[in-house]
């Protein structure tokens, strides 16, 4: 008989933890940051941050649901507090990034680029000359 998906998923996580040397909590954090950054790179327009957070939340909830199912299949006591801790731990840094990213400049601009960008970013001398010509 085939092994249920939650058991297979749990075995895959155990293998990944053993291969990387990370704790399960660290694995959750790296996975969440990876998902968040990947979605932000793919979806750069409006709503990308919300989509990234929703996907991270969905992944965290699915992961904990599968962990809960494994506990039930193996007749292990389910600790709800640990599951909620994992969810909050997984969501923490993506939420911090979502709050901080809008405050960061979208692209660095040097002095050479400002002369080519147009009148809205004109230097004081250029504005004065333009006023004299009018």
N, C-alpha and C positions, 0 to 999 in steps of 0.2 A: 504494500500500500504506500502511496506517495506521502511524503512528509508535508504537513500543512505549511502554508506560506509563512505564518508568523514564526514557526520554528526555524525554517530556512533563513528568514531575515535575521533572526537572533543569532544563528550560527555564523552568518556572513559578518555581522557586526563584531562578534567575538574574534573571528579571524582577522578582521581589519584592525581591531585593537591590538591583537598580538603582533601583527605585521608592522604596525607603525610605532608601537610603544606608547601610544597616547592612552589617557584614561577615557572612559566613556563620556564624561562631561566635556573634556577637551575635544573629543570627536564631534560631539553635538555642536560646539561653538564653531569649530572649523567648517563643518558642513553648512551651518547657518550663514556664516560669512561668505562662503563660496557661492551658495545659492543667491544671496543678496547681491553680491558683486556681479555675478553672471547675468542676472536679470537686469541690473542697472546698465551693464555694458550693451546688452541686446536691445533694451527698451530705454532709449535716451530721452524720449519725449515726455510730454505731460502724462502723469499717472504712473511713471516707471517706479517711483519710490513706493507708492501704495501697492502696486502689483508685486514688487519684490518682498515687501513685508507680508503680504497675504500668502505668498508662496512659501516663505519661511515659516509662517504660522501653521500653514497646512501641513508642511513636512514635519514640524515638531509635533503637532497633534497626531498625525498618522504614525509617527515613530513611537510615541507613547501608547497609542492604542494597540499597536502590534506588540509592544513590550507587555502590556496588560494582558493581551490574549495569550501570550506565552506563559505568563504566570498562571493564568486560569487553566491552560492545557496541562501544565506540569503540576497543577494543584499546589502552587506556592502561594503564600499569603501575599496579597496585593497591598502595597503601601501607597496610598493615594498621594500623601504628602511628597514622596520622592518623585512621583510622576509630575506633579505640579512644579516642583523645584526644577526638574529637567526642562519643562516647557519655558519657565521664566528665564532660566539660565541660557537656553537656546535663543530666546528672543532679545535678550538684553542688548548685545552689541549691534545687531541690525537696527534696533530702535534708536540707539544712540547715533548711528550713522545717518539714519533718516532725519533726525532732528538737526544734526550738525551740517550735513551736505548743503542745504539751501543757503547757509551763511558763508560758504566758501565761494570765492570768485569762480566763474564758469571757465574762464581761460585767462592765462597771464598775458598782459600786453606790455610790450616794451615801448620806449620812446619812438623808435623807428616806425612802429606800426601805427601810432596815433596820427601821424601826419597823413597817412594814406586812408584813414577810416572815414574822413569826412568832416564837415563843419561842426557837427555836434561835439567833437572832441578837439576843437581848435585851441591852440595856445593863446596866451594873452596878447602877444605881439601880432599874431595873425588876425585876431579879432580887431585890434586897433587899426591895422592897415585896411581891413575891410570897411571899418567905420569911416576912415578918411576918404576912401574911394567913393563912398555913397553920397 
